[in-house]
Amino acid sequence: MKSKTILEPLKQIPAYLQTIHDYEIEAEKHLSEMVWSYLQGGSMDEYSVQENLSIFKDIQLLPRMLKDLTHGNTECEILGQRFPHPIFLAPIGHQQQFHPEAEGASALAAEVMGSNIILSTFTNTDMRSLKQENPYKWFQLYWQGEREKSLNLVKMAEEHQYKAIVITVDSPHTGIRDRERKAFFHLPENMQHPHTPSHIPLPELKQGDHPVFNGLMRISPTWDDIAWMVQQTDLPVILKGIVHPQDALLAIQHGVKGLIISNHGGRVLDTCISPLLSLQMIKKVVPDDFPLIYDGGIRRGSDVFKALALGASAVCIGRPYIYGLATAGALGIAHVLKILKEEFEITMALMGTATLKDINKECIFQK
């Protein structure tokens, strides 16, 4: 079999890159087959990956005409923090495999475009190297198997002016990723993770112990750990990966200040409910002003609009900005954000909505 020729990252953006889909096609040319399988793949049969994308097609827009939109803007406020627009960068680890500048490129693009970046625990770029004065940065925590190790990372984030802590709770065990395994995916041996090993050490199993339930699940966080962490930091704690309304209510009871509604891009539990359906269920049971950030399948500015119409305060993008990173580093990510932001602005204008507060369920029709 002929080996694939991997192209170097582009130095400038060619005219043919005009949509997120264009970037998806281009990004594959710049990554090995193994890394591409890691990026694109999901768990098992990848039904959730497909559903996250296709579900937006079943929602139609219902525009209003002849409105005065001269005061229009895309600003939003979450947990007392004002953002220029509601398109955030989701936490994605090991970004050096997509581009040599890794999360440094992502942070630069996010800063230039006024996008909030959520830095992963498994960053290849030291959290302390992100610009201190940039207010649009949160830190994502993977529980480190014990409270003190987890708290150490939170305190470091506090010291370096991160504005919120996002605890990912939907992947206490890795998903069964067939596509990734068939590609024999592995991280480079020399890849550096400044704040944690690439994998959290497993507890030692005794004879008769179950490898799953007495392994990773034994060191996974519980609601008691979340309540403890809330008490240890002055930063707002947000949970990523909540999809059940009862868990949303439990989060509020335990002092959590917001949720990122996500099924981890379909990478953990296949056939897990689409976050767009989950968003609608959770919106019904939480207070009106409780922040709900949507994550999953955003590929167009109209997708951003639909998520906000269904109750999201903002959205996260994951794979789309990695397509930009792989293609052209910080320049590529900035262009991806520019594409989505412009599509969103034009959708708002054509829908007759001047501000995010005007976007609601009356703007859409669901089949």
C-alpha positions in Angstrom: 0.0 0.0 0.0 1.3 3.4 -1.0 2.0 5.7 2.0 0.1 9.0 2.2 1.9 12.2 1.4 1.3 14.6 4.4 1.3 18.3 3.4 2.9 21.0 5.5 0.6 23.5 7.1 -0.3 26.4 4.8 1.2 29.8 5.3 -1.7 31.7 3.8 -5.4 30.9 3.3 -6.3 29.9 -0.3 -9.6 31.3 -1.8 -11.2 27.8 -2.0 -11.4 27.5 1.8 -14.8 29.2 2.4 -16.7 26.8 4.7 -16.1 24.5 7.6 -16.6 21.6 5.2 -13.9 23.0 3.0 -11.5 23.0 6.0 -12.5 19.4 6.9 -11.5 18.3 3.4 -8.2 20.3 3.5 -7.2 19.2 7.0 -7.1 15.5 6.1 -4.3 16.3 3.6 -2.1 17.7 6.5 -2.5 14.8 8.9 -1.5 11.1 9.0 -4.2 8.5 8.6 -3.7 7.5 12.2 -4.2 11.1 13.6 -7.1 11.7 11.2 -8.8 8.5 12.5 -8.3 9.8 16.0 -9.8 13.2 15.2 -12.8 12.1 13.1 -13.6 8.9 14.9 -16.2 8.3 17.6 -17.2 5.3 19.7 -18.5 2.0 18.4 -20.7 2.5 15.3 -20.4 6.3 15.5 -24.2 6.8 15.5 -23.8 9.7 18.0 -21.2 11.4 15.8 -23.6 11.3 12.9 -26.6 12.3 14.9 -24.8 15.4 16.3 -24.5 16.6 12.7 -27.8 15.5 11.2 -30.1 16.7 13.9 -29.7 20.4 12.8 -31.4 19.6 9.5 -34.7 18.9 11.3 -34.9 22.4 12.6 -36.2 25.1 10.3 -35.8 28.9 10.7 -38.8 31.1 10.9 -37.6 34.7 10.1 -39.3 38.0 10.8 -39.1 40.9 8.5 -38.8 44.7 8.5 -37.2 45.1 11.9 -34.7 47.9 12.8 -31.4 46.1 13.4 -29.1 49.0 13.5 -28.3 48.4 17.2 -27.5 44.7 16.5 -24.5 42.9 18.1 -23.5 39.4 19.1 -22.4 40.1 22.7 -23.3 37.7 25.5 -22.9 37.6 29.2 -22.1 34.4 31.1 -21.4 34.3 34.9 -20.8 38.1 34.9 -18.3 37.9 32.1 -19.1 39.7 28.8 -18.0 38.0 25.5 -17.9 39.6 22.0 -19.7 36.6 20.6 -21.0 33.2 21.8 -18.6 30.9 19.8 -16.1 29.2 22.2 -13.2 26.8 21.6 -13.9 23.4 23.3 -11.2 21.7 25.3 -9.2 19.4 23.1 -5.9 17.7 24.3 -2.7 16.7 22.6 -3.0 19.4 20.0 0.7 19.1 19.0 -0.3 16.1 16.9 -2.3 18.5 14.7 0.2 21.4 14.5 3.7 22.1 16.0 2.4 25.2 17.8 -0.4 23.2 19.4 -2.6 25.1 21.9 -0.4 28.2 21.6 -1.8 28.6 18.1 -5.3 28.0 19.3 -4.9 30.6 22.1 -3.5 33.2 19.7 -6.4 32.7 17.3 -9.0 32.8 20.1 -7.5 36.0 21.4 -7.5 37.7 18.0 -11.1 36.7 17.3 -12.4 37.4 20.8 -13.3 33.8 21.4 -13.3 32.1 24.8 -10.8 29.2 24.8 -11.2 26.3 27.2 -7.8 24.8 27.7 -7.6 21.1 28.2 -5.8 19.3 31.1 -4.0 17.3 28.4 -2.6 20.4 26.8 0.9 20.2 25.2 1.2 24.0 26.0 1.8 25.1 29.5 -1.3 26.9 30.9 1.1 29.6 32.3 2.2 30.5 28.8 -1.2 31.8 27.7 -1.4 35.6 27.9 -2.4 36.6 31.5 -4.3 39.7 30.5 -6.5 37.9 28.0 -9.9 37.6 29.9 -11.4 34.9 27.5 -9.9 31.7 28.9 -11.2 28.9 31.1 -9.4 25.8 32.3 -10.8 22.3 31.8 -10.0 19.7 34.4 -9.9 16.0 34.0 -10.1 14.6 37.6 -6.6 13.4 38.5 -7.7 10.4 40.5 -7.6 12.3 43.8 -8.6 15.6 45.3 -5.3 17.2 46.0 -3.8 16.6 42.6 -6.9 18.0 41.0 -6.9 21.0 43.2 -3.3 21.8 42.4 -4.3 22.3 38.8 -7.2 24.5 39.7 -5.0 26.7 41.9 -2.5 27.1 39.1 -5.4 28.2 36.8 -6.5 30.7 39.5 -3.0 32.1 39.7 -2.8 32.6 36.0 -6.1 34.4 35.6 -8.3 31.7 34.1 -11.9 32.8 34.7 -13.7 29.5 35.2 -13.1 25.8 35.9 -14.7 23.3 33.6 -14.8 19.7 35.0 -15.4 17.0 32.3 -17.6 14.3 33.9 -18.8 12.2 30.9 -15.6 10.2 30.3 -14.6 8.4 33.5 -13.6 5.6 31.1 -12.5 6.0 27.5 -15.1 5.0 24.9 -14.7 2.0 22.6 -13.3 3.7 19.5 -13.2 1.1 16.7 -11.8 3.4 14.0 -9.1 4.7 16.3 -8.0 1.1 17.4 -8.0 -0.1 13.8 -5.6 2.7 12.9 -3.3 1.7 15.9 -3.6 5.2 17.3 -0.9 6.2 19.8 0.6 9.4 21.0 4.3 10.2 20.2 6.6 8.9 23.0 8.2 12.3 23.3 5.0 14.4 23.5 5.0 16.6 26.6 2.0 17.2 28.9 3.2 20.0 31.3 0.4 19.5 33.9 -0.3 15.8 33.9 0.7 12.5 32.3 -1.2 11.8 29.1 -3.1 9.1 31.0 -4.0 9.1 34.7 -2.3 6.2 36.5 -4.6 3.3 37.3 -5.0 1.9 40.8 -3.3 -1.4 41.4 -5.7 -4.3 40.9 -5.9 -7.1 43.5 -6.8 -10.6 42.6 -10.5 -10.8 41.9 -10.8 -7.0 41.3 -12.8 -6.0 38.2 -10.6 -4.1 35.7 -13.3 -1.5 34.9 -15.2 -1.0 38.2 -12.1 -1.4 40.4 -9.9 0.4 37.9 -10.7 3.8 36.4 -14.1 3.9 37.9 -12.6 3.7 41.4 -10.7 6.9 41.0 -13.4 8.8 39.1 -15.1 11.8 40.7 -18.4 11.7 42.5 -20.9 14.4 43.4 -19.2 14.7 46.8 -15.9 15.5 45.0 -17.7 18.2 42.9 -19.2 19.8 46.0 -15.7 19.7 47.6 -14.1 21.4 44.6 -16.7 24.1 44.5 -15.8 25.0 48.1 -12.0 25.1 47.3 -12.1 27.7 44.6 -13.5 31.2 44.1 -13.8 30.5 40.4 -17.2 29.3 39.0 -17.3 25.5 38.4 -18.9 24.3 35.2 -19.6 20.7 34.4 -19.1 19.4 30.9 -20.9 16.3 29.7 -24.2 16.5 31.6 -27.1 15.4 29.4 -29.7 14.2 31.9 -32.1 16.7 33.5 -31.8 15.1 36.9 -28.1 15.5 36.8 -28.6 19.2 35.8 -30.6 19.7 39.0 -28.0 17.8 41.1 -25.3 20.0 39.7 -27.2 23.1 40.9 -27.7 21.5 44.3 -23.9 20.9 44.5 -23.0 24.5 43.8 -22.2 24.2 40.0 -22.7 27.5 38.2 -23.2 26.3 34.6 -23.2 23.3 32.3 -21.7 22.4 29.0 -24.2 20.0 27.5 -22.2 17.5 25.4 -21.9 13.9 24.5 -18.1 14.3 24.0 -18.5 14.6 20.2 -19.8 11.0 20.1 -16.4 9.8 21.3 -17.4 8.1 24.6 -20.9 6.5 24.7 -22.4 5.6 21.3 -26.1 6.3 20.9 -25.9 8.7 23.9 -28.7 11.3 23.4 -27.9 14.2 21.1 -26.9 17.2 23.1 -29.4 19.3 21.1 -32.3 17.1 22.5 -30.7 17.1 25.9 -30.4 20.9 25.9 -34.2 21.2 25.4 -34.9 18.8 28.2 -32.5 20.5 30.6 -33.7 24.0 29.8 -37.1 23.1 31.1 -35.9 22.2 34.6 -33.2 24.8 35.3 -33.6 28.5 36.2 -34.0 30.8 33.1 -30.7 32.5 33.8 -28.6 29.3 34.4 -25.9 29.1 31.8 -26.2 26.2 29.4 -23.4 26.0 26.8 -24.0 23.7 23.8 -21.3 21.4 22.4 -21.7 19.1 19.5 -22.0 19.2 15.7 -21.8 22.9 15.0 -20.7 23.4 11.4 -22.6 26.5 10.3 -23.5 29.9 11.8 -27.1 28.8 11.4 -26.3 25.9 13.8 -25.1 28.4 16.4 -28.4 30.3 16.0 -30.5 27.1 16.3 -28.7 26.1 19.5 -29.3 29.5 21.0 -32.9 29.4 20.0 -33.3 26.2 21.9 -31.8 27.7 25.1 -28.1 27.8 24.8 -26.1 30.7 26.2 -23.2 30.0 23.9 -21.7 27.2 21.9 -18.4 25.3 21.7 -16.7 24.1 18.6 -14.2 21.2 18.6 -13.3 19.5 15.4 -13.9 22.6 13.2 -11.2 24.6 14.9 -8.8 21.6 14.8 -9.4 21.5 11.0 -8.2 25.1 10.9 -5.2 24.3 13.2 -4.1 21.3 11.0 -4.5 23.4 7.8 -2.8 26.6 8.8 -2.1 26.9 12.5 -3.4 30.0 14.3 -4.3 31.6 10.9 -6.5 28.6 10.0 -8.4 28.7 13.4 -8.9 32.5 13.1 -10.4 32.0 9.7 -12.7 29.2 10.9 -13.9 31.4 13.7 -14.4 34.3 11.2 -16.4 32.0 8.9 -18.7 30.9 11.7 -19.1 34.4 13.2 -20.0 36.0 9.9 -22.5 33.2 9.1 -24.0 33.7 12.5 -24.2 37.5 12.1 -25.9 37.2 8.7 -28.3 34.6 10.0 -29.2 36.9 12.9 -29.8 39.8 10.4 -31.9 37.7 8.0 -33.9 36.3 11.0 -34.7 39.8 12.2 -32.9 39.3 15.5 -30.7 42.2 16.6 -29.3 40.7 19.8 -28.9 37.3 21.4 -31.8 38.1 23.7 -34.1 38.2 20.6 -33.2 34.6 19.7 -35.7 32.1 21.1 -38.0 29.2 20.2 -40.3 31.4 18.3 -37.5 31.7 15.7 -37.6 28.1 14.8 -39.9 25.3 13.6 -39.2 21.7 14.5 -40.4 19.0 12.2 
